[in-house]
Amino acid sequence: MTDPNVPPPERPEVVHHTTINNPPRRSGGSWIGLLVGGLVVVVIVIAFVVFSNGGMNPAKDTNVDIDVDLPRPTLPDAPKAPDLPDMPSVEPPSVPGPEPVAEN
């Protein structure tokens, strides 16, 4: 055992540092950038097609008048309904009227 009256021996001071790197939270906005980029590409493609008349060659003849005269279709006559016999008259079913409830 050690003597309690003797001071402890000198120890070299050791300092331990712990560094914790927490990356910042991502807000999930990367998909919005992808969506906006895709829409920009689609608008550029549509603008190219519209302003270049569908291609790089200019149209020579743009007359598109077409005469479409077709004969009017006719429907065949509908078949005639067969003669049905007269239905016999039927009386509606009778329902008995309510009876008074006996008192106790």
Stockholm file with secondary structure:
# STOCKHOLM 1.0

chainA/1-104         MTDPNVPPPERPEVVHHTTINNPPRRSGGSWIGLLVGGLVVVVIVIAFVVFSNGGMNPAKDTNVDIDVDLPRPTLPDAPKAPDLPDMPSVEPPSVPGPEPVAEN
#=GR chainA/1-104 SS CCCTTSCCCCCCCCCCCCCCCCCCCCCSTHHHHHHHHHHHHHHHHHHHHHHTTTSSSCCSCCCCCCCCCCCCCCCCCCCCCCCCCCCCCCCCCCCCCCCCCCCC
#=GC SS_cons         CCCTTSCCCCCCCCCCCCCCCCCCCCCSTHHHHHHHHHHHHHHHHHHHHHHTTTSSSCCSCCCCCCCCCCCCCCCCCCCCCCCCCCCCCCCCCCCCCCCCCCCC
//
